[in-house]
């Protein structure tokens, strides 16, 4: 990955995390941006979102539908990119898996 792609991905990860925590906060639910993949032409980006806590199933459709536009708008107003990438949200289930394993371990007596 080129240095420019790495910089854009890091910036997008930071801005996406800010938008998710400010505009898509749900009580009892923690969200984080675990990874961002940007295409070489900077036209597409995948934002991987991890969620831990209660209310994941209610939050997923709302985040999947509304967050890409909010992130793109936030990115457009704060950067000098010629074009803002088309953003796609992908849910990272590794946090859910870790939480499940933790509950199993706690249940062993």
BELWO-V808765 format. One record per residue. N is the residue number from 0. RES is the residue in one letter. OMEGA is omega in whole degrees, -180 to 180 (none if undefined). Layout:
BEGIN
N,RES,OMEGA + N,RES,OMEGA
END
This chain:
BEGIN
0,X,-179 + 1,X,-179 + 2,X,179 + 3,X,178 + 4,X,179 + 5,X,179 + 6,X,180 + 7,X,180 + 8,X,179 + 9,X,179 + 10,X,179 + 11,X,178 + 12,X,179 + 13,X,-179 + 14,X,179 + 15,X,178 + 16,X,179 + 17,X,-179 + 18,X,-179 + 19,X,-178 + 20,X,180 + 21,X,-172 + 22,X,-176 + 23,X,179 + 24,X,178 + 25,X,179 + 26,X,178 + 27,X,-178 + 28,X,177 + 29,X,178 + 30,X,176 + 31,X,176 + 32,X,-174 + 33,X,-176 + 34,X,174 + 35,X,174 + 36,X,180 + 37,X,179 + 38,X,-178 + 39,X,179 + 40,X,179 + 41,X,-180 + 42,X,-178 + 43,X,177 + 44,X,173 + 45,X,179 + 46,X,-179 + 47,X,-176 + 48,X,175 + 49,X,-179 + 50,X,178 + 51,X,177 + 52,X,-178 + 53,X,174 + 54,X,-179 + 55,X,-175 + 56,X,177 + 57,X,-176 + 58,X,-175 + 59,X,-179 + 60,X,-179 + 61,X,179 + 62,X,-178 + 63,X,-176 + 64,X,-171 + 65,X,-175 + 66,X,-179 + 67,X,179 + 68,X,180 + 69,X,179 + 70,X,180 + 71,X,179 + 72,X,178 + 73,X,180 + 74,X,-178 + 75,X,-178 + 76,X,-174 + 77,X,180 + 78,X,177 + 79,X,179 + 80,X,179 + 81,X,176 + 82,X,177 + 83,X,-179 + 84,X,171 + 85,X,-172 + 86,X,177 + 87,X,179 + 88,X,175 + 89,X,-178 + 90,X,-180 + 91,X,-175 + 92,X,-178 + 93,X,177 + 94,X,178 + 95,X,180 + 96,X,179 + 97,X,178 + 98,X,179 + 99,X,179 + 100,X,178 + 101,X,178 + 102,X,178 + 103,X,-180 + 104,X,179 + 105,X,-179 + 106,X,180 + 107,X,179 + 108,X,none
END
